[in-house]
Amino acid sequence: MTLTRNDFLALDQQDVLAPFADEFDLPDGLIYLDGNSLGAMPKAAMKRAQEVIEQEWGTDLIKSWNKAGWFSLGEKLGDKIATLIGADQGEVVSCDATGLNVYKLVSAALEMRPDRRKIIMEGSNFPTDNYMVQGLIKQLDKGHEIIFVEYNDIMGAINDEVAVVCLTQVHYKTGHLHDMDAITAKAHDVGALAIWDLCHSAGALPVDLNAANADFALGCSYKYLNGGPGSQSFVFVAKRHQAIAMQPLTGWWGHAEPFGFERDYRPMKNIRQMNTGTQPIVSLALSEVGLDIFMRADMNDIRKKSIKMCDLFIELIEQRLDGFGFSIASPKQSAKRGSQVSIYSDNGFAIMQALIANNVIGDFRAPDIMRFGFTPLYVSYVDVWDAVEVLKNIMDEKSWDQPEYKRVGTVT
């Protein structure tokens, strides 16, 4: 069946998530397909920023550590995130950056498996995870080794020499989705621990860490969770490991009695031990705005719409852009794909810059992948149609082949 724009308009009329789009501040005429890199700003974030800066900081000053709940804000946000990732209350804390939390969790897991030296990671994973673990094992200097494997070889690489399996649930480039249940079960069968990076899955699809019996997890809040640029990461530690797993960055916020000002470190015996130092309160406070929107949405509805939009986007690309050298990098089976569609193209960088110039925003990942993220709370079905139409016009007219679209900036 040949699809028309009216088919997409009809889907929008039936969409139970459509009203949420009014809660985000996006410029008129912009099609934003980059929420898998930076989520859109909730309209309520501006008011919240003013409250935090003018009242809590400007007027109440240091009293706000108690009066406004600043000191426990990371745990408060963690409990909200827990509802989205299948964790219990008291198992998640919002703190620090993704790379730091990778370092903390892998270090803690390795200490729990002192007789093992192998760490399973995906070689094509987002580099910061790999870099942080490389730095950690160099610092430990105990003969640990990263075994880099790819999607189809992971299960076979997990054996009784492995201490930790550390994977990103949804691959940042292709969007392929790992089977968390099966991989975690295999890790446990051989006595290894499982750490999951949820940067591209939290807020994009239903995640159930406790059903999968995951040991540890982390993720960021600035992508699908719309927490703002550079907003804090989060850490999950299963309750069975709390008071056993000790992270190495033993700052005062993880101390058992921070305001006891003891000379020596004594760890908190709960999720708060994953904290390091004083957290950036303004950023934390703003990230709560996006989370509160998710508290009113159904993750199953989000996943259904995500799958439908991605499927339709792939169908349109294959129907309307045949002959332009595109090939789909993401799995076509929706059960094996996150909430993005990635496309291979030899001229992908210039084409993406042309799209951005025409108000369709995705991004590019070297050497040859254009990424399009589908965030169901504010992307409409007709956005999918219109984005492909703009791409088709760019390719028909070859307007991407201009010097200004080939100049590479710092961020792609």
N, C-alpha and C positions, 0 to 999 in steps of 0.2 A: 504494500500500500504506500502511495506517495504522500508524504506528510506535508502539511501546509502550516502557515503561521497561525491560522485559526484553530488548528488542533492544539497548539501550545497555549493559546489564550483560553481554550476550554479547560485545559488541565489546571490553569491558574485559578479559574473560577471554582473548581472543586477542591482546591488545596487547603487543608485544615491549618497549615503552617503559614499561609499567606499573610495573616494579620501581623505576624512578628516582624515583617519587613519594615513596618512603620516605626519600629523601635530603634532603628539604626540610621545613622546620619551618613548617607551617601549622596554625592552630587547628582543632580538630575541628568539623565542621559548617559550615565556611566554604567557599564556592565562590569562588575567586579568579580573576577574569577581567580582571585589570589588569596582568598581567605585561608588557604592551606599554608600560607607564608606569614601573613599578617591579617588578623580578623578586622572587620569593620568596627567603627566606634559606635557603641550604643549612645543614643541621644542623652540618656540620663547620666552619662559619664561626666559631662560638663558641670552639671549641678553638683554631683558628688565631689568633683575636684574643688569646686568653690567652697563647699562645706568643710572639706579637710583642710584646705589652705587658709581660709579666712577665719573659720570658727575654731576648729580643733587645734590647729597650729597657731594661727594668728592671735586668737583670743584666749583659749584655754591653755595654750602652751604645754608645759611639761605635765600638767594635770591630765592630759589626754591619754597618757600611758595607762591610767586606770579608768578615768571617766569615759573615754571613747573606746576602751578596750583594745588599744594599740598592741599591748604586749602579747595578747592571746589571739591576735588577728590571723596569724598563720594557721593556727589550729582550727579557727572558725571557718576559714576558707577551705581548709583541708577536708572538713566534714561535709561541706557542700560538694566538693569535687568527688568525694567518696561515693556519693549517690549516683554519679555518672559513670563510675568505673568498677562497680561491683565490689566495693570495699565497705568495711564496717566503720562506724564512728570510732575515732581514735586511732585509725590506721594510716591517715594521710595528713601531711602538713605541707603548707605552701611556703617555700623558702628557696633562696639562692638561685643560681642559674643551672640550666640543664647539664652543662659540662661538669660543674662542681658536684652535682648530684649523681652523675655517672661515676665519678671518682669515688665518692663516699660509699655508694652501694657495692661497687665491685670490690673495693678494699675490704668492706665488712664481710662480704661473701667469701672472699679468699681466706680471710682469717678463720672463718667457720669451716673451711676445708683445707687445713694446713698441710696435709700430705699429698695434695694434688697441685698440678702446675699448669694445666691447660685451660684456656678460655676460648669458647666458641663465639665468634662474631661473624657478621656478614661483611665481606670485604668491600662491597659497594655501598655499605651503609653511609648515613650522613657522617662526614669526616670527624666531627667533634667527638663522637662516642669513641671512635677508634683512636684518635689522638690522645684522649684523656687516659684510656687504658694503657696505651703505649708508654705514656709518661709515668703512670703508676707503677707498672712492672719494672721500668728502669730504676725508679726510686727504691722499690722494694729490694731489687737485686737478689732475688731468691730463685732465679731460673724459671720464672713463669713464661709461658709462651701463648701468644694468640694464634689460634687456628682460624684463618680466614676461609670461609666457605660461602657458597652462594645458595640461593633458594632451594633448588632441588637436592642439594647434597647435605643439608643441615642434619636431618634425622640420622643419616648414616655416619655422621662425624661424631655423634654423641656417644661416648663410651665411658668405661669406668676409670679413665685417666683424667676426665674432665672435671674441673672444680665448678665452673660457672658457664652457663649459657646466657649470653647478653645480646638481645636482639631488639630491633625496632619492629613493632607489630605491623605497621604499614610503611612500606619503603618510600622514602622521600622522593625518589626520582620516578619510579614506574608506578607506584601506588599498589604494588602487590601486597596481599594480606597474608600474614603467617597464621597457621593454625596454633593458637596459643595453648589450647587444651592438650593437643597431641604432643607438642614439643615440650611443654612443661612436664607432662607425664613421663616422657622418655628421659628427660633429665633426672627426674626423681627415681626412675627405675635403676639408673646407674649410680645414684648417690650424689648427683650434682644439684646445684641450685639454679633457679631461673630468674633472670632480671629482664623486665620488659620496659622498653622505651615507648611511651604512648603519645609522643609528640604529634603524630599524624593520625591518631585514632580517638583520643579523648575529645568528646564533643562532636565527632564525625560519625560514630557508629556505636552500638551498644558494646560495652566492655564489661566482663565479669571476672575480675581477678580472683576472687575467692572461689568461685565455681571452678576455675581452672587450677586452683591450689597454687597460684603464683607465690613466689617468695618475696620478691621486691619489684617495685616499678617506679618509674618517674615519668615526667612529661612536662610540657610547657603550657602556658596559659594564653599566649598571645596569638595563637593560630585560631583554631575553631572555637575556642572559649572566649575570644574577643576581649582579652585582658589589657590590651594596649602594648605598644612596642617595648620589648625588653621586660615585660611583666614576669613575675617570679615563676620559677619551675615548681613542681610539687614532687613529693616523695611518698611512696607507699611502702610500709613494712608490715607484713602479716603479723598479727598479734603473737603468734607462736614464736616469732623470732625477736620480738621486742625484749629488751634487757639481756639478749644474747648477742645480737648483731651490734657491734660497736663501730661507729664511723670514725675516721681518723682526724677530722678537722674539729678538734675538741674546743670549740669556742664557748663563750660564757652563756650563750642562749640555750645551749644544750646541757648546761650544768644542772644538777639536782636541786640546787638552791642558788639561783643566780645572784640574788641580793644578799646572800650570806657572805659573799666576797671572800671565800676560802682561798687559801694559797694554791691548793692542788685540785686538779680536775676530778670531779665525781659525777658520773653521768646520770642524767634523768633515765628512768627505767621505762619510758614510754616513747611515743612517736616524737615527742619534743626533742629527744636526744639527737635527732637528725638536723637540728638547727646548728648554725655556726655563730655568726655575730649578729649585731643589730640589723634588722631588715628595713628596706626602704618603704616606709609606711604609706606614702602617697601612692606609690605604684600598687601596693597591695590593696589599698582601699578602692582604687579604680577597678581593679580586676574583679572585685566582688559584683560590680554592676552587670558584667557579662554573665557571671555565674547565676545571678538571680533571674535572668531571662531563661536560662536553661532549666531552672527549677520549675518553670511553668510549661515547659515543652516536654513532649514524649519522645524519648530516644528512638523508639521503634518507628514513630512517624518520620523522624529525621532520617533514619536509615532507609526507609521505603522511598522517600522523595529523592534522597541522594542516589540510590540505585537507578531510579527511573530517569533522572536527569542525565546521569553518566551514560546510561544505555542509549538514550535518545541522541546525545551528543556524538557518540561513536557512530550511530546509524547515519546521522546527517553527514558526518565527515566522510564516511565511506560512500554515501550516495552522491553528495554534491561536490566533493573535492577529489574525485577519482582522477588520476592522471597528473597530479601535482607533486608526486613523490613523497606523500605522507604515508606513514605506517603507524599503527597504534602500538605504543610501548606498554600500555597497561593491560592487565588480563581482561579479556572480554567477558569472562564468567564473573558475574557480579559478586558471588560468594568469595571470590579470591581477590577482590579489589577494594581499596578504601574509597574515599570520596573525592577522587581526582581522576582525570584522564590525561595521560602523557602521550605526546606524539613525537615520533622521530622525524627530523627533517634536516637535510644538509645545510639549509639556509635558515634554520630555526631562530637564530638570534635576531637577524634582520627582520624576519617576518613578525616576531613577537614585538619588536620595537614599532613596527608599522601598525600592529593591532593596538598597542598602547596609545599611539598618536591618534587613533580613531576611537578612543574611549572604550576599548575592550582590554581589560587589564588581566594578564596572566603573568607568567615569568618563564625564564629560560635557565636550564641547568646544563652546563658543559658536559660533553662536547656537542650534543645534538638533540636535546630534549626540550620541547615546549610543554609547560605544565599548565593545566586548567583545573582549578579547585572549585568544587561545587558545595557551597555552604547553604543548606536548605532553609535556614532561618531568614535569609535576605536575598537569595538568588531565586528568580522566578523561572518558570518554564519558558516563557517567551524570551527571557534573556538568553537561553540556550539557542533558540532559533536565530535571534538577532546576532549573536556572536559568530555563528557559523556563516551567516549572510555577509557580515563584515569581512570575515576571513576569505570568503569566496570572491568578493569584490577586489580585495588586495591581490589575490592570486591571478584573477582574470586580467587585471590591469598591470600586473607586475610592479605595483607601486612600492613594494618592499625593497626593490633593487635600487636604493638611493644611498648616497654616501652617509647621510645623517643617521640612517638606520643601522649602519655597520660599525659605528663608533662605540666601543665597549666602555661602559662606565664601571665604577667600583662595584656596584650592586647590580646583578643581572636578573 
